[in-house]
Amino acid sequence: MIRPTLRAVLVFGATLPVAIILLAYDGALWPISLDLALFVLALIAIDALLCVRTSRLEIATDAPSRLFIGSKGELTVKIGVAAATRGLVLDMLCEQRGELAPPEPRQLLVTPDRAGETTLPLLPHRRGRIHIDALWLRWRGPLGLAMRTHRQPLTLVVDVVPDIRGIASAGIQFFNQNAIDGIRVQRQKGEGTEFDALREHAPGIDNRFIDWKRSAKHLKLLSKEFRVESNHQIILAFDTGYLMAEPIDGLSRLDHAIHAGLLLGWVSLHSGDYVGSFGFDARIRQFLQPSRGMSSFARLQNASGQLGYQTEETNFTLGLAELNTRLKRRALVVLFTEFIDTTTAELLLESLQRMANRHAVIFVTLRDPLLPNIVEAKPDRFQSVAEAVVAHDLLRERAVVLERLARMGVHCLEIPPRSLAVGLVNRYLTIKQRGLL
């Protein structure tokens, strides 16, 4: 499509006052005024003919096969002009669909001796798929009076998956490097129930671990050492309701939970435990039977990546009752969820009470910095005072709910998003060392 540029409109518009002046001076000069306007139109037509044709463009694109949520990707565009005799400046913009940042325009200079290359940023906001339907190009003629626009169809599809690039490196920090490489066997000692060895008693060791019979036999105090048990079931339960779609630090609560859950899954699988996943909101969305071995991590990753963003309210009674029924043995249930106040959390508390009677439960929720900031902000008008009072009440009700959960024996973890993954793994290791599974 060819159309005149702003420069052409201004040049043609400049002929009008000239024509008025000529007519005012002498009415017989009207042919000159008309010829001046026709001359400008002729220049626009010539510039349109000299504008590079679409058939001479050589366009090549390269898009990544997948993107990680929260990370920026790039669409590489390379354009050349066949039999080019002069440089060409191209304006380009992506036509895209999906949950990602708005497209940013780019300019590309193509010289006669070589093709031009640039990148267009792709920043996804949610997991799923993004579609790049076309690439819009726009360039001008040598006089800058005519502009040609071209739509190049692309039909590219890019999968957006959870970011797992740092999971393995972060998980290795929780283990001995030699043990991971297979150089020597590493035994995780703790307050488990599997007897490992006897050692001489030292200050700081719990007196309950003293073996009095063997101490009397060897005439010195000896304490028992226990090995941390493995083969436990770990269930990553994700609430996929509408509250988990709220963004915090650029990502939704659900995406923060999935990233932390995958790190915990990697560590648990490496420790010899069985790991499964469970997703629910108004109905059951997913159940992955617990399995062991590092080969199960890819299965866990694919399952978590398929958890969608729902707009329905979470039914905790249905979801947790169904999970409780499917678990045949004691397990560690890690529940990633969100609540607003004590009223909406009543059904959640009842369901977790029944769950905690059979299983060890970690209740994970993200700490939103918005409410503390509102409470601590300097009140400069009445509306800010009212907002601070409401925010303080919400924080107090959250503290009440977490305190009630702690009294039930539920391990509560309310933590900022950046500390979620490491804090969750540390809580899991603490529970295993204390033999609470």
Secondary structure, 3 states (H helix, E strand, C coil): CEEECHHHHHHHHHHHHHHHHHHHHCHHHHHHHHHHHHHHHHHHHHHHHHCCCHHHEEEEEECCCEEECCCCEEEEEEEEECCCCCCEEEEEEEEEECCECCCCCEEEEECCCCCEEEEEEECECCCEEEEEEEEEEEEECCCCCEEEEEEEEEEEEEEEECCCCCHHHHHHCCCCHHHHHCCCCCCCEECCCEEEEEEECCCCCCHHHECHHHHHHHCCCEEEEEECCCCCEEEEEEECCHHHHCEECCEEHHHHHHHHHHHHHHHHHHCCCEEEEEEECCCEEEEEEEECCCCHHHHHHHHHHCCCCCCCCCCHHHHHHHHHHHCCCCEEEEEECCCCCCCCCHHHHHHHHHHHHHCEEEEEEECCCHHHHHHHCCCCCHHHHHHHHHHHHHHHHHHHHHHHHHHCCCEEEEECHHHHHHHHHHHHHHHHHCCCC
